[in-house]
Amino acid sequence: QVQLPESGGGLVQAGDSLRLSCAASGLTFRNYHMGWFRQAPGKEREFVSAITRSATATNYADSVKGRFTISRDNAKNTLYLQLNSLKAEDTAVYYCAATRVVSFQTYSALSDYYNYWGQGTQVTVSS
């Protein structure tokens, strides 16, 4: 059974930082591109960032470029998202997801192409 439990969310002030983690199990982690998505109340789920199987390439939503950094440790089967300079509009539930699509550049930002999802971790940024 594939599990992608996220952790590291919380309530912070604008300008603060958080580090989210996603400890994967039940799949061969190194074979999957990984992504982070988020969903704010009343809004659709949106792409945040993605990283290739071997961490050779990354992809970011324009809204988080320069503030968020995605990384992974295949030895620990863990995905990370460093969130810096947080803003109130970053408030959302953040989800970890795994995909086996071949074309990372074409599909990494598209949630429909992800095979497995975590339960989410809440990030709340107060202004």
C-alpha positions in Angstrom: 0.0 0.0 0.0 1.4 3.3 -1.1 1.6 6.0 1.6 2.7 9.6 1.3 2.3 11.2 4.7 3.1 14.9 4.8 4.4 16.7 7.9 5.8 20.0 8.8 2.8 22.3 8.4 1.7 24.8 11.0 0.7 28.3 11.8 3.3 31.0 11.1 3.6 34.7 10.6 4.1 36.3 7.2 7.8 36.3 6.3 8.5 33.1 8.3 9.7 29.8 6.9 8.5 26.2 7.1 9.9 22.9 5.8 7.4 20.3 4.6 8.4 16.6 4.4 6.8 13.6 2.7 8.0 10.2 3.8 7.1 7.8 1.0 6.5 4.1 1.5 5.0 1.2 -0.5 6.6 2.3 -3.8 10.0 2.5 -5.3 10.5 6.1 -4.6 13.4 6.7 -6.9 11.3 5.6 -9.9 8.8 8.4 -9.4 8.8 12.1 -10.2 7.4 13.9 -7.2 5.3 17.0 -6.8 3.7 19.4 -4.3 0.3 20.8 -4.8 -1.9 23.0 -2.6 -5.5 23.8 -2.1 -6.8 26.9 -0.4 -10.4 27.1 1.0 -12.9 27.7 -1.8 -10.2 27.3 -4.5 -9.2 24.5 -6.8 -6.0 22.5 -6.1 -3.0 24.1 -7.8 0.5 23.1 -8.7 3.3 24.3 -6.5 6.5 22.4 -7.5 7.8 19.2 -8.9 11.1 17.3 -9.1 12.4 14.6 -11.3 13.3 11.0 -10.1 16.9 11.8 -9.8 16.6 15.5 -8.9 18.1 16.6 -12.1 15.3 19.1 -12.9 12.7 21.0 -11.0 9.5 22.9 -11.9 7.9 25.7 -9.9 4.7 27.7 -10.1 5.4 31.4 -10.8 3.7 32.3 -7.5 6.4 30.5 -5.5 9.5 30.9 -7.6 12.4 32.3 -5.6 10.7 31.6 -2.3 10.1 27.8 -2.3 12.6 25.0 -2.9 11.8 21.4 -3.7 14.3 18.6 -2.9 14.4 14.9 -2.4 16.5 12.3 -0.7 16.1 9.0 -2.5 18.1 7.2 0.2 15.5 8.2 2.8 12.5 8.0 0.4 11.6 11.5 1.4 10.5 14.6 -0.5 10.9 18.1 0.9 9.5 21.6 0.3 11.3 24.5 1.9 8.9 27.5 2.1 10.5 30.9 2.7 9.2 34.4 2.9 5.7 33.0 3.4 2.7 35.2 2.5 -0.9 35.0 3.6 -1.8 33.8 0.2 0.3 30.7 0.7 -2.3 29.5 3.3 -3.5 26.1 2.0 -3.4 22.4 2.5 -0.2 21.1 0.9 -0.2 17.7 -0.8 2.6 15.4 -1.8 2.1 13.4 -5.0 3.9 10.8 -7.1 3.9 10.3 -10.8 5.4 7.9 -13.3 4.8 10.0 -16.4 7.7 9.9 -18.9 7.7 13.5 -19.9 8.4 15.5 -16.7 8.3 18.9 -18.5 5.0 18.2 -20.1 3.1 16.7 -17.3 4.7 17.5 -13.9 2.3 20.5 -13.2 -0.8 18.5 -14.1 -2.5 16.9 -11.1 -4.5 14.4 -13.3 -1.2 12.7 -14.2 -0.2 11.9 -10.6 -0.8 8.3 -9.4 -0.6 8.6 -5.7 -1.4 11.4 -3.2 -0.9 12.1 0.5 -3.5 13.3 2.9 -2.1 16.8 3.1 -0.7 19.1 5.8 -2.1 22.5 6.7 0.0 25.6 6.3 -1.5 28.8 7.7 0.2 32.1 7.3 -1.1 35.1 9.3 -0.4 38.6 8.1 
